[in-house]
Amino acid sequence: MCLCVSAASVVRTLITTETQKYTEKTNKTKRGVHMKNLITAMLMTIVTTVLLGLIYPLVVTGLAQVIFPDKANGQLITRGDGTIIGSRIIGQPFVGPGYFHSRPSAAGMVGYDAGASSGSNLGPTSQKLKDRVKTDLERIQAENPGKPVPVELVTTSGSGLDPHISPAGAEFQVPRLARERGITEEQVRQLIAAHTEGRQLGFLGEPRVNVLELNLDLDQKYPIRR
């Protein structure tokens, strides 16, 4: 009886010892796996940061500067002395009667703020929007009585920075421009036609006129009378 009990105790001790050894080995293996995964994750973070946060932007920027530097630098328009006037892709407000007017803008406090691009976020039931459109419509209609006002001359764009108006929007302003510049309406229309851009690839978008470029050409060819 005593021999059986002793043998059983020895067996239990051996099993317990082996179990402990196995558990320690397993824990050690798990710690090794965890450390390996941690090192792998850290290395992946470093590699992807260098690759996608440094190398890729530098390569793309370099290619852009070589292939299409004008577009990569914001399509800036400069004078002969290098002074920057504006950008072909960011609109500007023109309020003088001798210039083509851009569409209204809700970007920033006074409009056309490139650092605060946005629309008005006013819905069709907004009384504030209705009042603003009504006021603008009455003011613009006075320039060309009896003619329908193109919609973009009284509505803002989603970005508030649209540099274009439609050919119809430019045509509506022809009588005022001809009167202020002392030229014929046909001369103004020829200028509009020269600056009218067609649809991209023949089917994307709508025909449009860049207001800044049109006004610059207008100043060059038909300066305002002093």
PAZAPA-4460 file (N, C-alpha, C; in steps of 0.05 Angstrom, whole numbers, plus 32768, in hexadecimal, padded with zeros to 4 digits):
% residues 226
    n_x    n_y    n_z   ca_x   ca_y   ca_z    c_x    c_y    c_z   seq   type   mol
   8011   7FE8   8000   8000   8000   8000   8011   8019   8000     1      M     A
   8026   801A   8011   8038   8031   8013   8047   8035   7FF9     2      C     A
   804F   801E   7FED   805E   8020   7FD3   804D   802C   7FBE     3      L     A
   8033   8025   7FBE   8020   8030   7FA9   801D   804E   7FAD     4      C     A
   801A   8056   7FC6   8017   8073   7FCC   802F   8083   7FC3     5      V     A
   8047   8078   7FCA   8060   8085   7FC3   8063   8087   7FA5     6      S     A
   805C   8072   7F96   805E   8072   7F79   804B   8087   7F6D     7      A     A
   8033   8089   7F78   8020   809C   7F6F   802A   80B9   7F74     8      A     A
   8036   80BD   7F8B   8041   80D7   7F91   8057   80DF   7F7E     9      S     A
   8068   80CC   7F78   807E   80D1   7F66   8074   80D9   7F4A    10      V     A
   805F   80CA   7F41   8054   80CF   7F27   8048   80EB   7F26    11      V     A
   8038   80F2   7F3C   802C   810D   7F3D   8042   8123   7F3D    12      R     A
   8057   811E   7F4B   806D   8131   7F4C   807A   8135   7F31    13      T     A
   807E   811E   7F24   808A   8120   7F09   8078   812F   7EF5    14      L     A
   805E   8129   7EF7   804A   8136   7EE5   804A   8154   7EEB    15      I     A
   8049   815B   7F05   8049   8177   7F0C   8062   8186   7F02    16      T     A
   8079   8178   7F06   8092   8184   7EFD   8093   8188   7EDF    17      T     A
   808A   8174   7ED0   808A   8176   7EB3   8076   818C   7EA9    18      E     A
   8060   818D   7EB8   804B   81A1   7EB0   8056   81BD   7EB4    19      T     A
   8065   81C1   7ECB   8070   81DB   7ED0   8085   81E2   7EBB    20      Q     A
   8096   81CE   7EB4   80AA   81D3   7EA0   809D   81DA   7E85    21      K     A
   8088   81CC   7E7E   807A   81D2   7E65   806D   81EE   7E65    22      Y     A
   8061   81F4   7E7C   8055   820F   7E7F   806A   8225   7E7C    23      T     A
   8081   8221   7E89   8096   8236   7E88   80A1   8238   7E6B    24      E     A
   80A3   8221   7E5E   80AD   8221   7E43   8099   8230   7E30    25      K     A
   807F   822A   7E35   806A   8236   7E25   806A   8254   7E29    26      T     A
   806C   825D   7E42   806C   8279   7E48   8084   8287   7E3C    27      N     A
   809B   8279   7E3D   80B3   8284   7E31   80B0   8287   7E13    28      K     A
   80A3   8273   7E07   809F   8274   7DEA   808C   828A   7DE3    29      T     A
   8077   828E   7DF3   8064   82A3   7DEE   8071   82BF   7DF0    30      K     A
   8082   82C2   7E05   8090   82DB   7E08   80A2   82E1   7DF0    31      R     A
   80AE   82CB   7DE6   80BF   82CF   7DCF   80B0   82D7   7DB6    32      G     A
   8098   82CA   7DB3   8087   82D1   7D9C   807D   82EE   7D9E    33      V     A
   8075   82F6   7DB7   806B   8311   7DBB   8081   8325   7DB5    34      H     A
   8099   831F   7DBE   80B0   8332   7DB9   80B6   8333   7D9B    35      M     A
   80B4   831C   7D8E   80B9   831B   7D71   80A5   832C   7D62    36      K     A
   808B   8329   7D6A   8075   8338   7D5E   8079   8356   7D63    37      N     A
   8082   835D   7D7B   8086   8379   7D82   809C   8386   7D71    38      L     A
   80B2   8377   7D6E   80C9   8380   7D5D   80C0   8383   7D40    39      I     A
   80B1   836F   7D36   80A7   8370   7D1B   8095   8389   7D16    40      T     A
   8083   838E   7D2A   8071   83A5   7D27   8080   83BF   7D27    41      A     A
   8095   83C1   7D39   80A5   83D9   7D3A   80B4   83DE   7D20    42      M     A
   80C0   83C8   7D16   80CE   83CA   7CFC   80BC   83D2   7CE5    43      L     A
   80A4   83C6   7CE5   8091   83CD   7CD0   8088   83EA   7CD2    44      M     A
   8085   83F4   7CEA   807D   8410   7CEE   8093   8423   7CE4    45      T     A
   80AC   841C   7CEA   80C2   842D   7CE2   80C5   842C   7CC3    46      I     A
   80C3   8414   7CB8   80C6   8411   7C9A   80B0   8420   7C8B    47      V     A
   8097   841B   7C94   8081   8428   7C86   8081   8447   7C8A    48      T     A
   808A   8450   7CA1   808C   846D   7CA6   80A0   8479   7C93    49      T     A
   80B7   846D   7C91   80CC   8477   7C7F   80C4   8475   7C62    50      V     A
   80B7   845E   7C5B   80B0   8459   7C3F   8099   846B   7C36    51      L     A
   8083   846B   7C46   806B   8479   7C3E   806A   8496   7C48    52      L     A
   8078   849C   7C5D   8078   84B7   7C68   808F   84C8   7C5F    53      G     A
   80A3   84BD   7C53   80BA   84CC   7C4B   80C2   84C7   7C2D    54      L     A
   80C8   84AE   7C27   80D1   84A8   7C0C   80BB   84AC   7BF7    55      I     A
   80A4   84A1   7BFC   808E   84A3   7BE8   8086   84C1   7BE3    56      Y     A
   8081   84D1   7BF8   807B   84ED   7BF2   8091   84FC   7BE3    57      P     A
   80AA   84F6   7BE9   80C0   8503   7BDB   80C1   84FB   7BBE    58      L     A
   80BD   84E2   7BB9   80BD   84D8   7B9D   80A6   84E4   7B8D    59      V     A
   808E   84E4   7B99   8077   84EF   7B8B   807A   850D   7B86    60      V     A
   8084   851B   7B9B   8089   8538   7B98   809E   853E   7B82    61      T     A
   80B3   852E   7B82   80C8   8531   7B6E   80BE   852C   7B52    62      G     A
   80AE   8517   7B4E   80A3   8511   7B34   8090   8527   7B2B    63      L     A
   8080   8530   7B3E   806D   8546   7B37   807B   855F   7B2E    64      A     A
   8091   8566   7B3B   80A1   857D   7B34   80AD   857A   7B19    65      Q     A
   80B4   8562   7B11   80C1   855D   7AF7   80AC   855B   7AE1    66      V     A
   8096   854C   7AE6   8083   8547   7AD1   8070   855F   7ACC    67      I     A
   8063   8569   7AE2   8051   8580   7ADF   8055   8594   7AF6    68      F     A
   806B   85A3   7AF5   8072   85B5   7B0B   805D   85CB   7B0F    69      P     A
   8050   85D4   7AF9   803C   85E9   7AFC   8024   85E0   7B0D    70      D     A
   801A   85C9   7B08   8004   85BE   7B17   800C   85B7   7B34    71      K     A
   8025   85AC   7B36   802E   85A4   7B50   8032   85BC   7B63    72      A     A
   8037   85D3   7B58   803B   85EB   7B68   8023   85FD   7B6A    73      N     A
   800B   85F2   7B63   7FF3   8601   7B68   7FE9   8611   7B50    74      G     A
   7FF5   860D   7B38   7FED   861C   7B20   7FEC   863A   7B25    75      Q     A
   8002   8644   7B2F   8003   8661   7B36   8005   8672   7B1D    76      L     A
   7FF9   8689   7B1E   7FFB   869D   7B09   800C   86B4   7B13    77      I     A
   8021   86BB   7B04   8033   86D0   7B0C   8035   86E6   7AF7    78      T     A
   803D   86FE   7B00   8042   8714   7AEE   805E   8710   7AE1    79      R     A
   8065   8722   7AD0   807F   8721   7AC3   8096   8723   7AD6    80      G     A
   8092   8731   7AEC   80A7   8735   7B00   80A8   871F   7B15    81      D     A
   8097   870A   7B11   8097   86F4   7B23   8084   86F6   7B3A    82      G     A
   8075   870C   7B3C   8062   8710   7B51   804A   86FD   7B4D    83      T     A
   8043   86EE   7B62   802D   86DB   7B60   8012   86EA   7B62    84      I     A
   8001   86E6   7B4E   7FE7   86F3   7B4D   7FD1   86E1   7B5A    85      I     A
   7FD4   86C8   7B55   7FBF   86B5   7B5F   7FC4   869A   7B54    86      G     A
   7FAF   8689   7B54   7FB1   866E   7B4A   7F9A   8669   7B37    87      S     A
   7FA0   8658   7B23   7F8B   8651   7B0F   7F75   8640   7B1C    88      R     A
   7F7B   8633   7B32   7F67   8621   7B3E   7F5B   862B   7B58    89      I     A
   7F61   8644   7B60   7F54   8650   7B77   7F49   866B   7B6F    90      I     A
   7F2F   866E   7B71   7F21   8686   7B68   7F28   869E   7B79    91      G     A
   7F22   86B6   7B6F   7F26   86CF   7B7C   7F0D   86E0   7B78    92      Q     A
   7F07   86F1   7B8C   7EF0   8703   7B88   7EF7   871B   7B77    93      P     A
   7EE5   8723   7B65   7EE9   873C   7B55   7ECF   874C   7B59    94      F     A
   7ED1   8764   7B62   7EBA   8774   7B67   7EB8   878D   7B56    95      V     A
   7ECD   8795   7B49   7ECD   87AD   7B38   7EBB   87A9   7B20    96      G     A
   7EAD   87BE   7B17   7E9A   87BB   7B00   7EA9   87B5   7AE6    97      P     A
   7EC3   87BA   7AE5   7ED2   87B5   7ACD   7EDE   879A   7ACB    98      G     A
   7ED6   8788   7ADD   7EE1   876D   7ADD   7ECA   8758   7ADC    99      Y     A
   7ED1   8740   7AD2   7EBE   872A   7AD4   7EBD   8721   7AF1   100      F     A
   7EA5   871D   7AFB   7EA2   8715   7B17   7EA0   86F7   7B1A   101      H     A
   7EAD   86ED   7B2F   7EAC   86D0   7B35   7E91   86CA   7B42   102      S     A
   7E8C   86B0   7B47   7E74   86A9   7B54   7E77   86AF   7B72   103      R     A
   7E61   86B1   7B81   7E63   86B6   7B9E   7E73   86A0   7BAC   104      P     A
   7E7E   86A7   7BC3   7E8E   8693   7BD2   7E87   8695   7BF0   105      S     A
   7E86   867D   7BFD   7E80   867C   7C1A   7E99   8673   7C29   106      A     A
   7EB0   8673   7C1B   7EC9   866A   7C28   7ED5   8681   7C38   107      A     A
   7ED4   867E   7C53   7EE0   8693   7C64   7ECC   86AA   7C69   108      G     A
   7ED5   86BE   7C77   7EC4   86D5   7C7E   7EBB   86E6   7C66   109      M     A
   7ECE   86EA   7C53   7EC8   86FB   7C3C   7EC8   86EC   7C22   110      V     A
   7ECA   86D1   7C23   7ECA   86C1   7C0B   7EE5   86BC   7BFF   111      G     A
   7EE8   86A7   7BF0   7F00   869F   7BE2   7F19   869E   7BF5   112      Y     A
   7F14   8694   7C0D   7F2A   8690   7C20   7F34   8674   7C1C   113      D     A
   7F4C   8671   7C10   7F57   8656   7C0A   7F5C   8646   7C23   114      A     A
   7F5E   8653   7C3A   7F63   8644   7C53   7F49   863C   7C61   115      G     A
   7F32   8643   7C55   7F18   863C   7C61   7F05   8633   7C4C   116      A     A
   7F0E   8621   7C3A   7EFD   8618   7C24   7EE3   860A   7C2F   117      S     A
   7ECC   8614   7C26   7EB3   8607   7C2E   7E9C   8615   7C1F   118      S     A
   7E85   8608   7C21   7E6D   8614   7C17   7E5E   8621   7C2E   119      G     A
   7E47   862C   7C29   7E38   863A   7C3E   7E2A   8627   7C51   120      S     A
   7E26   860E   7C47   7E17   85F9   7C57   7DFB   8602   7C5D   121      N     A
   7DF0   8614   7C4E   7DD4   861D   7C51   7DC2   860D   7C3F   122      L     A
   7DAD   8602   7C49   7D9B   85F1   7C3A   7D87   8602   7C2A   123      G     A
   7D78   85F5   7C18   7D64   8603   7C07   7D4E   8611   7C17   124      P     A
   7D4A   8609   7C30   7D35   8616   7C40   7D40   862D   7C51   125      T     A
   7D5A   8632   7C4F   7D66   8647   7C5F   7D5E   8663   7C56   126      S     A
   7D52   8672   7C69   7D4A   868E   7C62   7D62   869F   7C5C   127      Q     A
   7D78   869A   7C6A   7D91   86A9   7C66   7D9B   86A5   7C49   128      K     A
   7D99   868D   7C40   7DA2   8687   7C24   7D8F   8695   7C10   129      L     A
   7D75   8693   7C15   7D62   869F   7C03   7D66   86BD   7C01   130      K     A
   7D6B   86CA   7C18   7D6E   86E7   7C19   7D88   86EF   7C0A   131      D     A
   7D9D   86E0   7C0D   7DB7   86E6   7C00   7DB4   86E3   7BE2   132      R     A
   7DA7   86CD   7BD9   7DA4   86C8   7BBC   7D92   86DE   7BB0   133      V     A
   7D7D   86E5   7BBE   7D6A   86FA   7BB4   7D79   8715   7BB1   134      K     A
   7D89   871C   7BC5   7D98   8735   7BC3   7DAC   8735   7BAC   135      T     A
   7DBB   871F   7BA9   7DCE   871D   7B93   7DC0   871D   7B78   136      D     A
   7DA9   870F   7B77   7D9A   870D   7B5E   7D91   8729   7B55   137      L     A
   7D87   8739   7B67   7D7D   8754   7B61   7D94   8765   7B58   138      E     A
   7DAB   8763   7B65   7DC2   8774   7B5E   7DCD   876C   7B43   139      R     A
   7DCF   8752   7B3D   7DDA   8749   7B24   7DC7   874E   7B0D   140      I     A
   7DAD   874B   7B13   7D99   874F   7AFE   7D98   876C   7AF4   141      Q     A
   7DA0   877E   7B06   7DA0   879B   7AFF   7DB5   87A1   7AEA   142      A     A
   7DCA   8790   7AE8   7DDF   8794   7AD4   7DD5   878E   7AB8   143      E     A
   7DC3   877B   7AB6   7DBA   8771   7A9C   7D9D   876B   7A9D   144      N     A
   7D8C   877F   7A9F   7D6F   877B   7AA3   7D63   876A   7A8C   145      P     A
   7D51   8758   7A95   7D43   8748   7A82   7D51   872E   7A7A   146      G     A
   7D6A   872B   7A82   7D79   8713   7A7B   7D79   8700   7A94   147      K     A
   7D76   86E6   7A8F   7D77   86D2   7AA5   7D93   86D1   7AB1   148      P     A
   7D95   86D0   7ACB   7DAF   86D0   7AD9   7DB9   86B3   7ADB   149      V     A
   7DD0   86AD   7AD1   7DDB   8692   7AD4   7DDD   868B   7AF1   150      P     A
   7DD7   8672   7AF7   7DD4   8669   7B13   7DEE   866C   7B23   151      V     A
   7E06   8669   7B17   7E1E   8669   7B26   7E25   8685   7B30   152      E     A
   7E19   869A   7B24   7E1E   86B5   7B2D   7E10   86BD   7B47   153      L     A
   7DFE   86AB   7B50   7DF0   86B0   7B6A   7DF3   8699   7B7D   154      V     A
   7E02   8684   7B76   7E05   866D   7B87   7E23   8668   7B8C   155      T     A
   7E29   865E   7BA4   7E45   8658   7BAB   7E4B   863B   7BA4   156      T     A
   7E65   8636   7BA0   7E6E   861B   7B9A   7E72   860C   7BB4   157      S     A
   7E76   85F2   7BB3   7E7A   85E2   7BCB   7E94   85E9   7BD9   158      G     A
   7EA9   85F1   7BC9   7EC3   85F7   7BD5   7EC5   8615   7BDC   159      S     A
   7EB5   8626   7BCE   7EB8   8642   7BD2   7ED0   864E   7BC4   160      G     A
   7EDE   863D   7BB4   7EF7   8646   7BA7   7EF6   8642   7B88   161      L     A
   7EDE   863E   7B7D   7EDC   8638   7B61   7EE7   864F   7B50   162      D     A
   7EFB   864A   7B40   7F07   865F   7B30   7EF8   8665   7B15   163      P     A
   7EE4   8655   7B0F   7ED7   8656   7AF6   7EBA   8660   7AF8   164      H     A
   7EB0   866B   7AE2   7E94   866F   7ADD   7E8D   8663   7AC2   165      I     A
   7E74   8660   7ABD   7E6C   8654   7AA3   7E6E   866A   7A8D   166      S     A
   7E70   8662   7A74   7E70   8676   7A5E   7E57   8687   7A5F   167      P     A
   7E40   867C   7A68   7E28   868B   7A6B   7E2B   86A0   7A81   168      A     A
   7E39   8699   7A97   7E3E   86AC   7AAC   7E50   86C3   7AA3   169      G     A
   7E63   86BD   7A92   7E74   86D2   7A87   7E64   86E3   7A73   170      A     A
   7E54   86D6   7A62   7E44   86E4   7A4E   7E31   86F8   7A5B   171      E     A
   7E26   86F1   7A71   7E13   8703   7A7F   7E20   871D   7A87   172      F     A
   7E3A   871D   7A8C   7E48   8734   7A95   7E54   8745   7A7E   173      Q     A
   7E50   873C   7A66   7E5B   874A   7A4E   7E54   8767   7A4C   174      V     A
   7E3A   876F   7A4E   7E33   878B   7A4B   7E41   879D   7A5F   175      P     A
   7E43   8795   7A78   7E50   87A5   7A8C   7E6E   87A8   7A86   176      R     A
   7E7B   8792   7A7E   7E97   8793   7A77   7E9D   87A5   7A5F   177      L     A
   7E8C   87A3   7A4B   7E90   87B3   7A33   7E8D   87D1   7A3A   178      A     A
   7E79   87D7   7A4A   7E74   87F3   7A52   7E8B   87FE   7A63   179      R     A
   7E95   87EF   7A76   7EAA   87F8   7A88   7EC5   87FA   7A7A   180      E     A
   7ECA   87E8   7A67   7EE4   87E8   7A59   7EE4   87F8   7A40   181      R     A
   7ECD   8802   7A38   7ECC   8812   7A20   7ED2   8802   7A06   182      G     A
   7EC9   87E9   7A06   7ECD   87D8   79EE   7EB2   87CD   79E6   183      I     A
   7EB2   87BF   79CF   7E99   87B3   79C6   7E93   8799   79D4   184      T     A
   7E7A   8791   79D4   7E72   8778   79E0   7E7F   8760   79D1   185      E     A
   7E82   8763   79B7   7E8E   874E   79A7   7EAB   8749   79B0   186      E     A
   7EBA   875E   79B6   7ED5   875B   79C0   7ED6   874C   79DA   187      Q     A
   7EC3   8752   79EB   7EC2   8744   7A05   7EBB   8726   7A00   188      V     A
   7EA9   8721   79EE   7EA1   8705   79E8   7EB8   86F5   79DC   189      R     A
   7EC8   8702   79CC   7EE0   86F5   79C0   7EF3   86ED   79D6   190      Q     A
   7EF6   86FE   79EA   7F08   86F9   7A00   7EFD   86E1   7A11   191      L     A
   7EE3   86E0   7A15   7ED7   86CA   7A23   7EDB   86B0   7A14   192      I     A
   7ED7   86B1   79FA   7EDA   8699   79E9   7EF7   868E   79EB   193      A     A
   7F0A   86A1   79EC   7F26   8699   79ED   7F2D   868B   7A07   194      A     A
   7F1E   8691   7A1C   7F24   8686   7A37   7F10   8670   7A3F   195      H     A
   7EFF   8668   7A2D   7EEB   8653   7A34   7EF9   8637   7A31   196      T     A
   7EF8   8628   7A46   7F03   860D   7A46   7EED   85F9   7A42   197      E     A
   7EF2   85E5   7A31   7EDD   85D1   7A2B   7EDD   85BB   7A41   198      G     A
   7ECC   85A8   7A3C   7ECA   8591   7A4F   7EE4   8581   7A4F   199      R     A
   7EEC   8577   7A66   7F04   8566   7A67   7EFF   854C   7A59   200      Q     A
   7F11   8545   7A48   7F10   852C   7A38   7EF7   852C   7A26   201      L     A
   7EEB   8543   7A23   7ED4   8545   7A11   7EB9   853F   7A1E   202      G     A
   7EB8   8534   7A36   7E9F   852D   7A42   7E9D   8532   7A60   203      F     A
   7EB3   8539   7A6D   7EB3   853D   7A8A   7EAF   855B   7A91   204      L     A
   7E9D   8561   7AA3   7E99   857C   7AAC   7E89   858D   7A97   205      G     A
   7E8B   85A7   7A9A   7E7D   85BA   7A89   7E91   85CF   7A7F   206      E     A
   7E8B   85DC   7A69   7E9C   85F2   7A5F   7E9D   8607   7A75   207      P     A
   7EB5   8614   7A78   7EB9   8627   7A8E   7ECD   863C   7A85   208      R     A
   7ECD   8652   7A95   7EDF   8668   7A90   7EED   866F   7AAA   209      V     A
   7F08   8670   7AA9   7F17   8678   7AC1   7F16   8696   7AC4   210      N     A
   7F0A   869F   7ADA   7F05   86BC   7ADE   7F1F   86CC   7AE1   211      V     A
   7F32   86C1   7AF0   7F4B   86D0   7AF5   7F5A   86D3   7ADA   212      L     A
   7F5D   86BE   7ACB   7F6C   86C0   7AB2   7F5D   86D2   7A9E   213      E     A
   7F43   86D1   7A9E   7F33   86E2   7A8C   7F37   8700   7A94   214      L     A
   7F37   8706   7AAD   7F3A   8722   7AB6   7F56   872C   7AB1   215      N     A
   7F6A   871B   7AB4   7F86   8723   7AAE   7F89   8729   7A90   216      L     A
   7F7D   8719   7A7F   7F7F   871E   7A62   7F6F   8737   7A5B   217      D     A
   7F59   873B   7A69   7F49   8753   7A65   7F59   876C   7A6B   218      L     A
   7F67   876C   7A82   7F78   8782   7A89   7F8F   8787   7A75   219      D     A
   7F99   8772   7A6B   7FB0   8774   7A58   7FA7   8780   7A3D   220      Q     A
   7F90   8776   7A34   7F87   877F   7A19   7F76   8798   7A19   221      K     A
   7F66   879B   7A2E   7F53   87B2   7A2F   7F54   87BE   7A4B   222      Y     A
   7F69   87CD   7A51   7F6B   87D9   7A6C   7F54   87EB   7A72   223      P     A
   7F4E   87ED   7A8C   7F38   87FF   7A95   7F40   881C   7A8F   224      I     A
   7F2D   882B   7A85   7F32   8847   7A7F   7F33   8857   7A9A   225      R     A
   7F47   8867   7A9C   7F4A   8877   7AB5   7F3E   8893   7AB1   226      R     A
***
